[in-house]
Amino acid sequence: MDIETLLKNTSRSLYLSVQALPGNMRPAFGIAYLLCRYADTIADTSILPAQRRLYWIERFPLLLKEQNRQEISLLASEICGGSENPYEKELIKNLLPCLQVLNQVSAKQLPIIMDVVQAVCDGMKIDLNTFPEEHSAQIQAFQTPDDLQHYCRLMGGKPGLFWSRLICTTTKIDMPEKEFYELGQHIGDALQIVNILRDLPKDLRIGRCYFPAQDLAQHGLTAADLLIPENATRFEPVKRKWILWGVNNLKSAVRYFAQLPKCQPGGRAAVAWPVLWTADTLLKVWQTPDLLNPQKRVKIPRSNIYSTMLCTPPILISNLLFSKWLGGKLGKFN
């Protein structure tokens, strides 16, 4: 299976953003996503004990550098059959073709890819070291808000930094790069808290509660209490706290977007779309009273994705219109 097909099949809306990117950014972004997704498949496989998964996650960044075929085959054989997703199964079998693409990216872009893979693997190590085995019937929560913010920075903020550094390899921006990078990390933090919010019921049932025990205790809750859907009302203040944290981070997108050249409409679209979809998803979570219901997974409909794309052209030439559009969405949280 070719890399383009792997990318299309293993992502949903992200593939659309990648297609809009300038050609000199697209291969690096696509392969970085696939390698991080491969690491995620290792961390989540149910056929290996946590310690063995931890071994492979720790080894994975070095494996990409050394590219030892025998070790790559061993990894694939150990995790093969660990996913019910047919596209993840294809990804597992195709690490070597991914590495061939990795070897073709520019010398400026290669270390940026390796850094984001390392950061995401560090986040996955937190998962494997913090939470119990999926079928242990135990549940564990992060202890403090700082724990959750640090995790969001590794799993979302660092990919946002990767995106920003990648932009700077091909595009001149006016603000200091350090400031641009920080804005990118704030946007990534927001994208990650959305993932945590909408995956909450599923994560709870494999023993993972990312919402801090300190926050839960303020409302008389424990992680185990969140397994009871009827406790959604009591959980509401915690949910809203972290949605507003995501909203505040997402506001950074206004200044970030303004740095992107109007002569590169594809690059601007590739930033605007995930930001606008994240705002929509945050609002949907905000308006969902039964977030703890395991039968419900919050996501925006495909029609919402395409309508956003159809309405995009005016904002590609106007920073003010983007600011008003995003501001209108973020102004609904009250």
LUMKOLZA-978288 format. One record per residue (C-alpha): residue number from 1; residue in three letters; z negated, x negated, y negated. Coordinates in steps of 0.001 Angstrom, whole numbers, plus 500000, padded with zeros to 6 digits. Last residue first. Layout:
N
PT     n   res        w        u        v
PT   NUM   Ala        Z        X        Y
...
***
This chain:
334
PT     n   res        w        u        v
PT   334   Asn   471804   521272   469132
PT   333   Phe   474637   519221   470553
PT   332   Lys   477822   520734   469129
PT   331   Gly   478233   518050   466454
PT   330   Leu   479408   515561   469079
PT   329   Lys   482612   517541   469652
PT   328   Gly   483354   517994   465966
PT   327   Gly   482588   514335   465323
PT   326   Leu   485105   513324   467978
PT   325   Trp   487849   515344   466315
PT   324   Lys   486795   514383   462785
PT   323   Ser   486684   510655   463600
PT   322   Phe   490012   510869   465422
PT   321   Leu   491560   512633   462426
PT   320   Leu   490206   509995   460054
PT   319   Asn   491535   507128   462172
PT   318   Ser   495036   508566   461766
PT   317   Ile   498229   507355   463433
PT   316   Leu   497200   507770   467067
PT   315   Ile   495084   510735   466004
PT   314   Pro   498185   512870   465388
PT   313   Pro   499658   512129   468860
PT   312   Thr   496584   513182   470930
PT   311   Cys   496893   516973   471261
PT   310   Leu   498891   516771   474485
PT   309   Met   496478   514237   475973
PT   308   Thr   493481   516419   475198
PT   307   Ser   495261   519411   476751
PT   306   Tyr   495903   517319   479870
PT   305   Ile   492273   516420   480429
PT   304   Asn   491023   519921   479659
PT   303   Ser   493511   521398   482142
PT   302   Arg   492150   519026   484808
PT   301   Pro   488802   520728   484461
PT   300   Ile   485722   518942   483098
PT   299   Lys   483184   517920   485667
PT   298   Val   479734   519093   486678
PT   297   Arg   478939   518973   490354
PT   296   Lys   477387   522175   491689
PT   295   Gln   476202   522874   495213
PT   294   Pro   473351   520373   494864
PT   293   Asn   471792   522507   492080
PT   292   Leu   469718   520155   489930
PT   291   Leu   472000   520707   486909
PT   290   Asp   471120   524397   486885
PT   289   Pro   471147   525147   483152
PT   288   Thr   474572   523578   482488
PT   287   Gln   475256   523629   478732
PT   286   Trp   474183   520029   478131
PT   285   Val   476123   518937   481231
PT   284   Lys   479260   520573   479795
PT   283   Leu   478574   518971   476436
PT   282   Leu   478266   515529   478023
PT   281   Thr   481517   516164   479883
PT   280   Asp   483392   517042   476697
PT   279   Ala   482085   513942   474915
PT   278   Thr   483071   511825   477904
PT   277   Trp   486568   513325   477865
PT   276   Leu   486884   512428   474165
PT   275   Val   485768   508832   474760
PT   274   Pro   487919   508428   477870
PT   273   Trp   490991   509680   475930
PT   272   Ala   490526   507736   472692
PT   271   Val   490466   504247   474196
PT   270   Ala   493657   504507   476256
PT   269   Ala   495256   506477   473415
PT   268   Arg   494638   503626   470981
PT   267   Gly   496128   501111   473397
PT   266   Gly   499194   503298   473868
PT   265   Pro   499608   503808   470128
PT   264   Gln   499866   500050   469449
PT   263   Cys   501345   499938   465923
PT   262   Lys   498266   501848   464752
PT   261   Pro   496241   498704   465412
PT   260   Leu   492820   499256   466988
PT   259   Gln   489892   498505   464702
PT   258   Ala   489457   502152   463682
PT   257   Phe   488789   503042   467326
PT   256   Tyr   485667   500885   467394
PT   255   Arg   484281   502344   464181
PT   254   Val   484596   505893   465523
PT   253   Ala   483686   504913   469111
PT   252   Ser   480181   503882   468078
PT   251   Lys   479291   507593   468025
PT   250   Leu   479337   507418   471835
PT   249   Asn   476026   505576   471841
PT   248   Asn   474293   508403   469964
PT   247   Val   475845   510969   472302
PT   246   Gly   474632   509042   475356
PT   245   Trp   471079   508906   474021
PT   244   Leu   471425   512608   473205
PT   243   Ile   472355   513260   476843
PT   242   Trp   469371   511147   477878
PT   241   Lys   466850   513197   475923
PT   240   Arg   468537   516451   476927
PT   239   Lys   468108   515783   480631
PT   238   Val   464474   514797   480151
PT   237   Pro   463789   517965   478155
PT   236   Glu   465615   520107   480795
PT   235   Phe   463667   518841   483808
PT   234   Arg   461154   521693   483560
PT   233   Thr   464013   524198   483499
PT   232   Ala   465755   522491   486420
PT   231   Asn   462639   522783   488583
PT   230   Glu   464153   525727   490489
PT   229   Pro   466680   523307   491986
PT   228   Ile   463937   521592   494045
PT   227   Leu   465044   518020   494792
PT   226   Leu   463955   517192   491250
PT   225   Asp   460327   517529   492338
PT   224   Ala   460744   514437   494547
PT   223   Ala   461351   512297   491457
PT   222   Thr   458046   513420   490031
PT   221   Leu   457418   516008   487337
PT   220   Gly   454582   517042   485044
PT   219   His   456706   516915   481900
PT   218   Gln   455497   513541   480618
PT   217   Ala   455587   512379   484247
PT   216   Leu   459376   512746   484334
PT   215   Asp   459865   510416   481385
PT   214   Gln   457566   507762   482861
PT   213   Ala   459201   508121   486294
PT   212   Pro   462470   507133   484677
PT   211   Phe   465677   509011   485449
PT   210   Tyr   467761   507011   487906
PT   209   Cys   466472   508915   490908
PT   208   Arg   467930   507598   494149
PT   207   Gly   466771   508691   497612
PT   206   Ile   470115   509701   499124
PT   205   Arg   469550   513347   498234
PT   204   Leu   468599   512471   494665
PT   203   Asp   471950   510744   494194
PT   202   Lys   473888   513905   495112
PT   201   Pro   471846   516119   492793
PT   200   Leu   472146   513627   489876
PT   199   Asp   475855   512833   490067
PT   198   Arg   476651   514636   486793
PT   197   Leu   473867   512936   484897
PT   196   Ile   474387   509447   486300
PT   195   Asn   478126   509486   485621
PT   194   Val   477550   510711   482055
PT   193   Ile   474953   507949   481565
PT   192   Gln   477662   505458   482511
PT   191   Leu   480245   506622   479965
PT   190   Ala   477623   506471   477216
PT   189   Asp   476652   502892   478098
PT   188   Gly   480352   501972   478050
PT   187   Ile   480653   503259   474477
PT   186   His   477612   501207   473463
PT   185   Gln   479136   498160   475147
PT   184   Gly   482344   498541   473177
PT   183   Leu   480369   498697   469925
PT   182   Glu   478639   495469   470911
PT   181   Tyr   481964   493773   471605
PT   180   Phe   483347   494784   468212
PT   179   Glu   480280   493311   466516
PT   178   Lys   480653   490036   468409
PT   177   Glu   484381   489988   467623
PT   176   Pro   483735   490021   463882
PT   175   Met   485623   492937   462269
PT   174   Asp   489356   492811   461513
PT   173   Ile   490877   492964   464981
PT   172   Lys   493813   490929   466269
PT   171   Thr   495196   492106   469601
PT   170   Thr   496165   490480   472912
PT   169   Thr   493100   488579   474133
PT   168   Cys   490918   490722   471847
PT   167   Ile   491752   493856   473818
PT   166   Leu   490566   492166   477001
PT   165   Arg   487286   491220   475321
PT   164   Ser   486774   494858   474352
PT   163   Trp   487562   496219   477824
PT   162   Phe   485259   493652   479410
PT   161   Leu   482507   494581   476950
PT   160   Gly   482914   498231   477910
PT   159   Pro   482752   497148   481570
PT   158   Lys   479509   495395   480579
PT   157   Gly   478175   498537   478936
PT   156   Gly   478856   500800   481897
PT   155   Met   477325   499388   485087
PT   154   Leu   475343   496517   483586
PT   153   Arg   474374   498252   480338
PT   152   Cys   473613   501504   482134
PT   151   Tyr   471232   499619   484434
PT   150   His   469470   498022   481474
PT   149   Gln   469123   501430   479797
PT   148   Leu   467682   502922   482974
PT   147   Asp   465106   500175   483418
PT   146   Asp   464228   500270   479702
PT   145   Pro   463445   503976   480065
PT   144   Thr   460741   502980   482570
PT   143   Gln   459944   503304   486270
PT   142   Phe   463286   503866   487946
PT   141   Ala   462796   506520   490577
PT   140   Gln   462361   506369   494347
PT   139   Ile   462950   508926   497064
PT   138   Gln   462165   508824   500775
PT   137   Ala   463868   510762   503590
PT   136   Ser   464924   507359   505032
PT   135   His   468580   508377   505377
PT   134   Glu   469906   506648   502271
PT   133   Glu   467820   503510   502647
PT   132   Pro   465249   503263   499846
PT   131   Phe   466024   502478   496173
PT   130   Thr   465159   499459   494097
PT   129   Asn   466724   496458   495834
PT   128   Leu   470001   498140   496809
PT   127   Asp   470478   499894   493494
PT   126   Ile   469479   496812   491482
PT   125   Lys   471944   494782   493553
PT   124   Met   474589   497300   492521
PT   123   Gly   473920   496528   488873
PT   122   Asp   474281   492801   489526
PT   121   Cys   477572   493544   491311
PT   120   Val   478751   495357   488181
PT   119   Ala   477876   492335   486055
PT   118   Gln   479607   489893   488413
PT   117   Val   482777   492007   488513
PT   116   Val   482709   492172   484705
PT   115   Asp   482414   488388   484398
PT   114   Met   485189   487718   486916
PT   113   Ile   487594   489921   484992
PT   112   Ile   486822   488178   481695
PT   111   Pro   487204   484796   483418
PT   110   Leu   490761   485781   484509
PT   109   Gln   491978   487125   481164
PT   108   Lys   492477   483907   479230
PT   107   Ala   493991   482061   482219
PT   106   Ser   496512   484868   482560
PT   105   Val   496637   487231   485521
PT   104   Gln   498669   486208   488567
PT   103   Asn   495804   485222   490861
PT   102   Leu   494227   488645   490421
PT   101   Val   497461   490265   491633
PT   100   Gln   497354   488200   494836
PT    99   Leu   493662   489021   495095
PT    98   Cys   494467   492733   495168
PT    97   Pro   496981   492107   497946
PT    96   Leu   494177   490363   499880
PT    95   Leu   491683   493178   499319
PT    94   Asn   493978   495746   500900
PT    93   Lys   492208   497081   503969
PT    92   Ile   489154   498267   502069
PT    91   Leu   491400   499876   499449
PT    90   Glu   493142   501930   502115
PT    89   Lys   489815   503221   503396
PT    88   Glu   488830   503993   499811
PT    87   Tyr   491948   506152   499596
PT    86   Pro   491061   508025   502779
PT    85   Asn   487583   508905   501436
PT    84   Glu   485270   509304   504431
PT    83   Ser   483936   505804   503864
PT    82   Gly   482138   503462   506251
PT    81   Gly   484989   503251   508719
PT    80   Cys   485842   499688   507753
PT    79   Ile   482764   498098   506186
PT    78   Glu   482199   495350   508741
PT    77   Ser   485881   494740   509507
PT    76   Ala   486735   494402   505815
PT    75   Leu   483959   491865   505275
PT    74   Leu   485010   489819   508306
PT    73   Ser   488642   489838   507177
PT    72   Ile   487626   488577   503735
PT    71   Glu   485521   485863   505381
PT    70   Gln   488479   484681   507464
PT    69   Arg   490825   484811   504496
PT    68   Asn   488605   482630   502296
PT    67   Gln   489477   483670   498767
PT    66   Glu   487106   481121   497156
PT    65   Lys   486959   482797   493752
PT    64   Leu   487005   486408   494934
PT    63   Leu   484518   485560   497675
PT    62   Leu   482263   484021   495063
PT    61   Pro   482109   487353   493207
PT    60   Phe   481516   489193   496532
PT    59   Arg   478737   487065   497982
PT    58   Glu   475838   488847   496312
PT    57   Ile   477426   492199   497130
PT    56   Trp   478005   491036   500722
PT    55   Tyr   474389   490017   501246
PT    54   Leu   473092   493193   499595
PT    53   Arg   475220   495246   501965
PT    52   Arg   473634   493373   504857
PT    51   Gln   470163   494022   503466
PT    50   Ala   470910   497701   502890
PT    49   Pro   471878   498331   506496
PT    48   Leu   475617   498719   507147
PT    47   Ile   477404   501869   508302
PT    46   Ser   476544   503984   505257
PT    45   Thr   478795   502154   502831
PT    44   Asp   477643   502561   499232
PT    43   Ala   477254   498925   498163
PT    42   Ile   480449   497803   499882
PT    41   Thr   482484   500671   498417
PT    40   Asp   481089   499857   494968
PT    39   Ala   482260   496268   495386
PT    38   Tyr   485759   497571   496157
PT    37   Arg   485595   499798   493066
PT    36   Cys   484715   496759   490967
PT    35   Leu   487715   494945   492448
PT    34   Leu   489974   497947   491817
PT    33   Tyr   488849   498303   488196
PT    32   Ala   489370   494604   487472
PT    31   Ile   492815   494831   489075
PT    30   Gly   493878   497660   486802
PT    29   Phe   492526   496123   483612
PT    28   Ala   494191   492774   484248
PT    27   Pro   497505   494355   485268
PT    26   Arg   497594   496730   482232
PT    25   Met   496761   494372   479391
PT    24   Asn   500108   492654   478743
PT    23   Gly   501989   495888   479454
PT    22   Pro   500267   497770   476633
PT    21   Leu   497911   500448   477948
PT    20   Ala   499003   504073   478339
PT    19   Gln   499268   503856   482122
PT    18   Val   495697   502582   482274
PT    17   Ser   494449   505677   480469
PT    16   Leu   496116   507986   482989
PT    15   Tyr   494650   505991   485853
PT    14   Leu   491198   506457   484341
PT    13   Ser   491456   510240   484636
PT    12   Arg   491101   510204   488387
PT    11   Ser   490740   506830   490059
PT    10   Thr   491121   505655   493647
PT     9   Asn   494559   507152   494311
PT     8   Lys   496290   505936   491151
PT     7   Leu   494838   502442   491432
PT     6   Leu   495778   502107   495080
PT     5   Thr   499283   503360   494303
PT     4   Glu   499754   500749   491570
PT     3   Ile   498346   498023   493825
PT     2   Asp   500908   498600   496556
PT     1   Met   500000   500000   500000
***
